[in-house]
Structures are given as C-alpha cells and as structure tokens.
Amino acid sequence: MEGVDESTWMDVIQKMDEVYTRLIDDEVELEKKNAELEQSQRFIFSVLTSMSDVLVVCDANGLIEQANAALCELVGRPEERLRGTPLQGLLADAQSIALARAAMDKADAPRAGEAIELNLLDRHGQAVSVDANCTPRIGGNGRRVGTVWVGRPTAELKRAYHEMRAAHDALKRTQQQLLHSEKMASLGQLVAGVAHELNNPISFVLGNVHALRKYCDRLQTYMAALHAHEPEPVLQALRQQLRIEHLLSDLPSLIEGTLEGAQRTADIVHGLKRFSAMDSEERSPVDLAEVIERAIHWVQKGRAAPVAVHWQPAETDAPPCVVMGSAGQLQQVMMNLLQNGFDAVAQSASPRIWITVQRTGDGMARVSLRDNGPGIAPEHLLRIFDPFFTTKPVGKGTGLGLSISYGIVEQHGGRLSARNAAEGGAEFVLELPLA
C-alpha cells in the first residue's frame, strides 16, 4: 500500500499479537472462573443435600424457588414439581398457612429470623410438626426479595424427650429402690443389737404384768371375803395373809414401770420404722447433733464389741447446727459413715472414733468423722464413692453405702469428702448448708 512502510505493518502485527494474547488469557481466566463456579455450585448442592433440616427458598410472592433433599423426601415430591408452587400447598392447616403468610408479609422481619411452629403435610398426607425459622432473603439492592425457611421436624425430638423423661423416672425409681435396699442392709446389721435393746423393756413389762396378775388374784380373794360379809377378825387376818397394804403401796410403781417399759419399746419401734420407711421429698429442719447421737446409739447396739466414740457436739452456748433436709436420709448417711468407721477399726487394738460438728464461716455445718484404722489406700481414694466399689470381702459389703451417701449429700446441696488424716486413719468430712 502506498504511503505505508514496513514499520507500520510491524506495529499492526504487534498489536494483533497483543490482542490475541489478551484473548487467550481472558479465555483461560474465564475457564478458571467457570471451574470455580461449578465447584462452588457442587459444594452448595452437596451441603443442601446433606442437610437433615428441611429448607425452602421462596420469592416475594411466596412461590417456591428451591428446596433441599430433606424437604423433598419429607413431602414425597421432587424439587422440579415443587418449583413455582405456593408454599401454602405444603402446609397442613389454616393456622399454619396464616402464620407463614404473616411472617412472609412482615415488612420489619428480623434479619436473625423468626421461629414459628408449622404443620407440614408428609408424603402420606399426615401432619408433621416442624420447628421452622423464617429469614428474609435480601437482594443486591438491599431490598427483600423473598424468604428462606429452615425447619426441623419435632416429632422425633418429642418422642426422644418422652423416652428420656420415662428413662429418667425409671432411674429415679431405681435410685430410690437402691437407697431403700442399702438402708435395709444397714438395718439388718443392727438386728442383734435391736433384739437386745427390745428385750430389756419387754422383759421388764412382762415381769411387772406377772406381779400385777398375782396382785389381782389376791385382791379378788379379799373382795370375795368382803362381799361375803366375813367378820372383822377374819378380814383382818386375811389382809395380813394376802399382804394387802404392801400390794396397794406397790401398785403405783408397778403401773408406772410397765408404762415406762411399754413407752421405751414403742420409741425403739418408732425409731426403726422411721429409719426403714421410704423417705419423702419433703424437707424440714434437722438438728445434726440429734442425728449423730441416734446414729451412734443404733450402730453401737449392732456391734458385738463396743467401740470408743469421742463425740464432741458444738459448744453449749453456740446455736445448734440445724439444716434443711430429710431426717431419715441424713440418719442413713451418718450410719453408713459410722459403720465404715467401725469396720475400719475392727482389727485395731484400741478402736476409737472421733466425731465433731461445728459451724463454718461460709454458712455451712461441718461434721468430721475420724478413726484410728489403717486409713485409705492412695489408689482407692479416687474410687471410694463409686457405686459397687468395696474393699471388704465378698458378702461383707455391697459397695453402695458411700455412693448412696454421696448422692444424698449432693441432693441436700452439700459435700462429702474422704481423706487420710494427719494423725492417722481415715477422715470423712460432711458439709451441709445451714437452715
């Protein structure tokens, strides 16, 4: 071409090379973006497919734009058939339709979503309760363009809750039965002492009743003579023979002693009934000093050989250590601790138990029970409150006493701990909040 030299053609060719190179680079970048977009779509699809919760995306008119696999499986329809249909077609009742429509029409819907309980129709036409969350879908211009629904069927959750509640109730009943069984086991160990304890007042009452019966026979003989109008000398001789004056003076003491023996027997039986009865959930003020004294009395009665118990209650002028709780359950805890202490010092040459109770500065009552036994092995300290753990020979312990005691103390808002005392032997510390 005239007027165009070679340098101009070289510039044109160079520009064409640059454009072609840019086109190649743009095509490579476009393919890379397409691959990333495809990978992103596959990722989103896999997430939607893997969701166990149902998901529905609606436009501003309430028409379904997208649904995940969980919803399609629940309602028994593929996503293709759901697209473009109104959301209300999935709802089971008028109330659910009204709630859904109000949520989608709300202009000031919270960005965090709003929880609504709806009923959906499943593939069998049955209503399924769904705990749904309605979230506004915002477009690029910042305006609401639709609604996103995410829901979880609650039927399984409710069924699981009822099963868990039933299991919890069964566990509570089993715990009460274990508590009562351990109490009966402790009571069985006291039978010998209790029999001896009951034998004394009953024997006393029987002796007095036999004496009263003899006195009754003498009085009947003397009264028969009076009714027969025997002469005075005969009556006087009969009074001396039957010792009527001594009988009359002895009657009040016999009657008083019989009543005392009967009352003592009734008190023993009442104490046994109170200890062996199933405990109620009611709480009442309980004096720990009285609980400790009763526990010492009963456990000592069940031992063949006595154990020296150094019992140090609070100071006389100090207020009593009163806690809110079940007297029977706290009695069981103290008896379990004492039984363990007595068993620990059984082989000791001079068995001794020390018990103290005092108030602490943080509003707690603190009971310490220490023995002069061999103490607790280090490897057993962490397991001593575990159920069925025992160091006693087979047939001598159930391994439930300390475990149940630990649970009772926890229920009362307290703490039960064990350690080896610095003076030797084991020490159990019971702390309960003061009333």
C-alpha positions as CSV (number, residue, x, y, z in Angstrom):
1,M,0.0,0.0,0.0
2,E,1.3,3.4,-0.9
3,G,2.4,5.6,1.9
4,V,2.6,2.6,4.4
5,D,6.1,1.5,5.2
6,E,7.3,-1.7,6.8
7,S,7.4,-0.3,10.3
8,T,3.7,0.5,10.2
9,W,2.9,-3.2,9.3
10,M,5.1,-4.3,12.1
11,D,3.2,-2.2,14.6
12,V,-0.1,-3.6,13.3
13,I,1.1,-7.2,13.7
14,Q,2.4,-6.5,17.2
15,K,-1.0,-5.0,18.2
16,M,-2.8,-8.0,16.8
17,D,-0.4,-10.3,18.8
18,E,-1.2,-8.4,22.0
19,V,-5.0,-8.6,21.4
20,Y,-4.7,-12.3,20.6
21,T,-2.6,-12.9,23.7
22,R,-5.2,-11.0,25.8
23,L,-8.0,-13.0,24.3
24,I,-6.2,-16.3,25.2
25,D,-5.6,-15.0,28.8
26,D,-9.2,-14.0,29.2
27,E,-10.4,-17.3,27.9
28,V,-8.1,-19.1,30.4
29,E,-9.3,-16.9,33.2
30,L,-13.0,-17.5,32.1
31,E,-12.5,-21.2,32.2
32,K,-10.9,-21.0,35.6
33,K,-13.8,-18.9,36.9
34,N,-16.3,-21.4,35.3
35,A,-14.5,-24.2,37.0
36,E,-14.6,-22.4,40.4
37,L,-18.3,-21.6,39.9
38,E,-19.0,-25.2,39.1
39,Q,-17.1,-26.4,42.1
40,S,-19.0,-23.8,44.3
41,Q,-22.3,-25.0,42.9
42,R,-21.4,-28.6,43.6
43,F,-20.4,-27.7,47.1
44,I,-23.7,-25.8,47.8
45,F,-25.6,-28.7,46.3
46,S,-23.8,-31.2,48.5
47,V,-24.5,-29.1,51.6
48,L,-28.2,-28.7,50.7
49,T,-28.4,-32.5,50.0
50,S,-26.6,-33.4,53.3
51,M,-28.9,-31.2,55.4
52,S,-31.2,-33.1,57.7
53,D,-33.2,-30.0,58.3
54,V,-35.8,-29.0,55.6
55,L,-35.0,-25.9,53.6
56,V,-37.3,-23.9,51.3
57,V,-36.5,-20.7,49.4
58,C,-39.5,-18.6,48.3
59,D,-39.8,-15.5,46.2
60,A,-41.6,-12.3,47.3
61,N,-45.0,-13.9,46.4
62,G,-44.4,-17.0,48.4
63,L,-43.7,-19.2,45.4
64,I,-41.1,-21.9,45.9
65,E,-37.8,-21.3,44.1
66,Q,-35.6,-24.0,45.6
67,A,-36.0,-26.9,48.1
68,N,-33.4,-29.3,49.5
69,A,-33.5,-33.1,49.5
70,A,-34.7,-33.4,53.1
71,L,-37.9,-31.5,52.2
72,C,-38.5,-33.4,49.0
73,E,-38.1,-36.7,50.9
74,L,-40.5,-35.5,53.7
75,V,-43.3,-34.4,51.3
76,G,-42.7,-37.1,48.7
77,R,-42.2,-34.8,45.7
78,P,-39.1,-33.9,43.6
79,E,-37.8,-30.4,43.5
80,E,-38.9,-29.9,39.9
81,R,-42.5,-30.4,40.9
82,L,-42.2,-28.0,43.8
83,R,-40.6,-25.1,42.0
84,G,-43.2,-22.4,41.2
85,T,-45.8,-23.8,43.6
86,P,-47.0,-21.7,46.6
87,L,-45.6,-22.6,50.0
88,Q,-49.1,-22.9,51.4
89,G,-49.5,-26.1,49.4
90,L,-47.1,-27.8,51.8
91,L,-48.9,-26.7,54.9
92,A,-51.4,-28.9,56.7
93,D,-53.9,-26.5,58.3
94,A,-55.2,-23.0,58.1
95,Q,-53.4,-21.8,61.2
96,S,-50.0,-22.8,59.7
97,I,-50.9,-21.0,56.4
98,A,-51.9,-17.8,58.3
99,L,-48.6,-17.9,60.4
100,A,-46.5,-18.4,57.3
101,R,-48.2,-15.7,55.3
102,A,-47.9,-13.2,58.2
103,A,-44.1,-14.0,58.5
104,M,-43.5,-13.5,54.8
105,D,-45.5,-10.3,54.6
106,K,-43.9,-8.7,57.6
107,A,-42.0,-5.6,56.5
108,D,-39.8,-5.4,59.6
109,A,-38.8,-9.0,59.8
110,P,-35.7,-9.5,61.9
111,R,-32.5,-10.4,60.0
112,A,-31.8,-13.2,62.5
113,G,-35.1,-14.9,61.6
114,E,-38.3,-15.7,63.5
115,A,-39.1,-19.1,65.0
116,I,-42.6,-20.5,64.0
117,E,-44.1,-23.9,64.6
118,L,-45.8,-25.1,61.5
119,N,-47.5,-28.3,60.4
120,L,-46.4,-29.8,57.1
121,L,-48.1,-32.5,55.0
122,D,-45.8,-35.5,54.6
123,R,-45.8,-38.0,51.8
124,H,-48.7,-39.9,53.4
125,G,-50.9,-36.8,53.9
126,Q,-50.2,-36.7,57.7
127,A,-49.5,-33.5,59.6
128,V,-45.8,-33.3,60.8
129,S,-44.9,-30.7,63.3
130,V,-41.9,-28.6,62.2
131,D,-40.0,-26.0,64.2
132,A,-39.3,-23.5,61.4
133,N,-37.2,-20.4,61.2
134,C,-38.3,-17.7,58.8
135,T,-35.4,-15.5,57.5
136,P,-35.8,-12.6,54.9
137,R,-33.7,-13.0,51.8
138,I,-32.1,-9.7,50.8
139,G,-31.1,-8.9,47.2
140,G,-28.1,-7.0,45.8
141,N,-30.0,-3.7,46.1
142,G,-30.6,-4.2,49.8
143,R,-34.3,-5.0,49.4
144,R,-36.2,-8.1,50.5
145,V,-36.7,-10.4,47.5
146,G,-38.0,-13.4,49.2
147,T,-37.9,-15.7,52.3
148,V,-35.8,-18.6,53.4
149,W,-37.4,-21.3,55.6
150,V,-35.3,-23.7,57.6
151,G,-37.2,-26.2,59.7
152,R,-36.6,-29.4,61.8
153,P,-39.4,-32.0,62.4
154,T,-40.0,-32.1,66.1
155,A,-41.9,-35.4,66.2
156,E,-38.7,-37.4,66.7
157,L,-37.4,-34.8,69.2
158,K,-40.7,-35.1,71.2
159,R,-40.6,-38.9,71.1
160,A,-37.0,-38.8,72.3
161,Y,-37.9,-36.3,75.0
162,H,-40.7,-38.6,76.3
163,E,-38.4,-41.6,76.2
164,M,-35.7,-39.6,78.1
165,R,-38.3,-38.5,80.6
166,A,-39.5,-42.1,81.1
167,A,-35.9,-43.3,81.5
168,H,-35.2,-40.5,84.0
169,D,-38.3,-41.5,86.0
170,A,-37.2,-45.2,85.9
171,L,-33.7,-44.1,87.0
172,K,-35.2,-42.2,89.9
173,R,-37.3,-45.2,91.0
174,T,-34.3,-47.4,90.7
175,Q,-32.3,-45.0,92.8
176,Q,-35.0,-44.9,95.5
177,Q,-35.0,-48.7,95.5
178,L,-31.2,-48.9,95.8
179,L,-31.4,-46.3,98.6
180,H,-34.0,-48.4,100.4
181,S,-32.1,-51.7,99.8
182,E,-28.9,-50.2,101.3
183,K,-31.0,-49.0,104.2
184,M,-32.4,-52.4,104.8
185,A,-28.9,-53.9,104.6
186,S,-27.7,-51.5,107.3
187,L,-30.8,-52.3,109.3
188,G,-30.1,-56.0,109.0
189,Q,-26.7,-55.4,110.6
190,L,-28.4,-53.9,113.7
191,V,-30.9,-56.8,114.3
192,A,-28.9,-58.4,117.0
193,G,-28.4,-55.1,118.9
194,V,-32.1,-54.1,118.4
195,A,-33.2,-57.5,119.7
196,H,-31.2,-56.9,122.8
197,E,-32.5,-53.4,123.1
198,L,-36.1,-54.6,122.9
199,N,-35.5,-57.5,125.2
200,N,-34.8,-55.3,128.3
201,P,-38.1,-53.2,128.3
202,I,-40.2,-56.2,127.2
203,S,-38.8,-58.4,130.0
204,F,-39.4,-55.6,132.4
205,V,-43.0,-55.2,131.3
206,L,-43.6,-59.0,131.4
207,G,-42.2,-59.2,135.0
208,N,-44.5,-56.3,136.1
209,V,-47.5,-57.9,134.4
210,H,-46.9,-61.2,136.2
211,A,-46.7,-59.3,139.5
212,L,-49.9,-57.4,138.7
213,R,-51.7,-60.6,137.9
214,K,-50.7,-62.1,141.3
215,Y,-51.9,-58.9,143.0
216,C,-55.2,-59.1,141.1
217,D,-55.8,-62.7,142.4
218,R,-55.1,-61.5,146.0
219,L,-57.5,-58.6,145.5
220,Q,-60.2,-60.8,144.1
221,T,-59.9,-63.2,147.1
222,Y,-60.1,-60.3,149.6
223,M,-63.0,-58.7,147.7
224,A,-64.9,-62.0,147.8
225,A,-64.5,-62.1,151.6
226,L,-65.8,-58.6,151.8
227,H,-68.8,-59.4,149.7
228,A,-69.5,-62.5,151.9
229,H,-69.7,-60.2,155.0
230,E,-67.0,-62.1,156.8
231,P,-66.4,-60.9,160.4
232,E,-63.8,-58.3,161.0
233,P,-61.2,-60.6,162.7
234,V,-61.3,-62.9,159.6
235,L,-60.9,-59.9,157.3
236,Q,-58.0,-58.6,159.3
237,A,-56.3,-61.9,159.2
238,L,-56.9,-62.2,155.5
239,R,-55.4,-58.7,154.9
240,Q,-52.2,-59.7,156.7
241,Q,-52.1,-63.1,154.9
242,L,-52.6,-61.5,151.5
243,R,-50.4,-58.5,152.3
244,I,-53.0,-56.1,151.0
245,E,-51.2,-53.0,152.4
246,H,-47.9,-53.9,150.6
247,L,-49.9,-54.7,147.5
248,L,-51.6,-51.3,147.4
249,S,-48.4,-49.4,148.0
250,D,-46.6,-51.4,145.3
251,L,-49.3,-51.0,142.6
252,P,-48.4,-47.4,141.5
253,S,-44.7,-48.2,140.9
254,L,-45.6,-51.4,139.0
255,I,-48.0,-49.5,136.8
256,E,-45.5,-46.7,136.2
257,G,-42.7,-49.1,135.4
258,T,-44.9,-51.0,133.0
259,L,-45.9,-47.8,131.2
260,E,-42.2,-46.7,131.0
261,G,-41.2,-50.1,129.5
262,A,-44.0,-50.0,127.0
263,Q,-43.1,-46.4,126.0
264,R,-39.5,-47.4,125.7
265,T,-40.4,-50.3,123.4
266,A,-42.7,-48.0,121.4
267,D,-39.9,-45.5,121.0
268,I,-37.5,-48.2,119.7
269,V,-40.0,-49.5,117.2
270,H,-40.9,-46.0,116.1
271,G,-37.2,-45.3,115.5
272,L,-36.8,-48.4,113.4
273,K,-39.9,-47.6,111.4
274,R,-38.7,-44.1,110.8
275,F,-35.3,-45.4,109.6
276,S,-36.7,-48.2,107.4
277,A,-39.5,-46.2,105.8
278,M,-39.2,-44.8,102.3
279,D,-38.3,-41.1,102.5
280,S,-40.5,-38.5,101.1
281,E,-39.2,-35.5,99.1
282,E,-40.3,-33.1,101.9
283,R,-37.6,-31.1,103.7
284,S,-37.8,-30.0,107.3
285,P,-35.3,-28.6,109.9
286,V,-33.0,-31.3,111.2
287,D,-30.6,-31.0,114.1
288,L,-27.4,-32.7,113.2
289,A,-26.4,-33.3,116.8
290,E,-29.6,-35.4,117.3
291,V,-28.9,-37.3,114.0
292,I,-25.4,-38.1,115.2
293,E,-26.5,-39.3,118.6
294,R,-29.1,-41.6,117.2
295,A,-26.7,-43.0,114.7
296,I,-24.1,-43.7,117.4
297,H,-26.8,-45.4,119.5
298,W,-28.0,-47.7,116.8
299,V,-24.7,-48.6,115.3
300,Q,-23.2,-49.3,118.8
301,K,-26.1,-51.6,119.5
302,G,-25.4,-53.6,116.4
303,R,-21.7,-54.3,117.3
304,A,-20.6,-57.3,119.3
305,A,-17.6,-55.4,120.7
306,P,-18.0,-51.8,121.8
307,V,-16.0,-49.0,120.1
308,A,-14.9,-45.9,122.0
309,V,-16.7,-43.0,120.3
310,H,-15.4,-39.5,121.2
311,W,-18.4,-37.3,120.3
312,Q,-17.9,-33.6,120.6
313,P,-21.0,-31.6,119.8
314,A,-20.9,-27.8,119.4
315,E,-20.3,-25.6,122.4
316,T,-23.2,-25.3,124.8
317,D,-23.7,-21.6,124.2
318,A,-23.4,-21.9,120.4
319,P,-26.5,-22.1,118.3
320,P,-27.4,-25.7,117.1
321,C,-26.4,-26.9,113.7
322,V,-29.8,-27.1,112.0
323,V,-30.0,-28.0,108.3
324,M,-33.0,-28.3,105.9
325,G,-33.4,-31.9,104.8
326,S,-34.8,-35.4,105.2
327,A,-34.0,-36.7,108.8
328,G,-34.2,-40.3,107.6
329,Q,-31.8,-39.8,104.7
330,L,-29.3,-37.8,106.8
331,Q,-29.6,-40.5,109.5
332,Q,-28.7,-43.1,106.8
333,V,-25.6,-41.1,105.8
334,M,-24.3,-40.9,109.4
335,M,-25.0,-44.6,110.0
336,N,-23.2,-45.5,106.8
337,L,-20.2,-43.4,107.8
338,L,-20.1,-44.9,111.3
339,Q,-20.5,-48.4,110.0
340,N,-17.5,-47.9,107.7
341,G,-15.5,-46.3,110.6
342,F,-16.4,-49.2,112.9
343,D,-15.4,-51.8,110.3
344,A,-12.1,-49.9,109.6
345,V,-11.0,-50.1,113.3
346,A,-12.3,-53.7,113.9
347,Q,-8.7,-55.1,113.9
348,S,-7.3,-52.2,115.9
349,A,-6.0,-53.0,119.5
350,S,-7.8,-49.9,120.8
351,P,-10.5,-48.9,118.3
352,R,-11.6,-45.3,118.5
353,I,-13.8,-42.9,116.6
354,W,-13.8,-39.1,116.8
355,I,-16.8,-37.1,115.7
356,T,-17.1,-33.3,115.7
357,V,-19.8,-30.9,114.4
358,Q,-19.4,-27.1,114.0
359,R,-20.5,-24.1,112.1
360,T,-18.1,-22.7,109.4
361,G,-17.8,-19.1,108.3
362,D,-19.5,-19.7,105.0
363,G,-22.9,-20.7,106.4
364,M,-22.2,-24.5,106.4
365,A,-22.4,-27.1,109.1
366,R,-19.3,-29.3,109.1
367,V,-19.3,-32.8,110.5
368,S,-15.9,-34.6,110.8
369,L,-15.7,-38.4,111.5
370,R,-12.2,-39.8,112.0
371,D,-11.0,-43.3,113.0
372,N,-7.6,-44.7,114.1
373,G,-7.8,-47.5,111.5
374,P,-5.2,-48.2,108.7
375,G,-6.6,-45.4,106.5
376,I,-7.5,-45.4,102.8
377,A,-5.1,-46.7,100.2
378,P,-4.0,-44.0,97.8
379,E,-5.3,-45.9,94.8
380,H,-8.7,-46.2,96.4
381,L,-9.2,-42.5,97.3
382,L,-10.5,-41.6,93.8
383,R,-12.9,-44.5,93.7
384,I,-14.2,-44.7,97.2
385,F,-17.5,-43.1,96.3
386,D,-18.0,-45.2,93.1
387,P,-21.1,-47.5,93.1
388,F,-20.3,-51.1,93.9
389,F,-16.7,-50.3,94.8
390,T,-15.7,-52.0,98.1
391,T,-12.6,-53.2,99.8
392,K,-14.5,-55.6,102.1
393,P,-14.6,-59.3,101.5
394,V,-17.4,-60.8,99.4
395,G,-20.6,-60.9,101.3
396,K,-19.5,-58.2,103.8
397,G,-20.3,-55.1,101.8
398,T,-22.4,-54.1,98.8
399,G,-20.3,-51.1,97.7
400,L,-23.3,-48.9,97.7
401,G,-23.2,-47.3,101.1
402,L,-20.8,-44.5,100.4
403,S,-22.1,-44.0,96.9
404,I,-25.6,-43.5,98.1
405,S,-24.5,-41.3,100.9
406,Y,-22.6,-39.1,98.4
407,G,-25.8,-38.8,96.3
408,I,-27.9,-37.9,99.3
409,V,-25.5,-35.2,100.5
410,E,-25.4,-33.7,96.9
411,Q,-29.2,-33.7,96.8
412,H,-29.1,-31.7,100.1
413,G,-26.7,-29.1,98.5
414,G,-23.7,-30.3,100.5
415,R,-20.4,-32.0,100.0
416,L,-19.0,-35.3,101.2
417,S,-15.2,-35.9,101.0
418,A,-12.7,-38.5,102.3
419,R,-9.0,-38.3,103.1
420,N,-6.3,-39.7,105.3
421,A,-6.0,-37.7,108.5
422,A,-2.6,-36.3,109.5
423,E,-3.0,-38.1,112.9
424,G,-3.5,-41.4,111.1
425,G,-6.6,-43.3,110.0
426,A,-9.3,-42.1,107.6
427,E,-11.4,-39.0,107.9
428,F,-14.8,-38.3,106.3
429,V,-16.0,-34.7,106.2
430,L,-19.7,-33.9,105.7
431,E,-20.7,-30.3,104.9
432,L,-24.3,-29.1,104.6
433,P,-25.8,-25.6,104.3
434,L,-27.3,-24.3,107.5
435,A,-31.1,-23.7,107.6
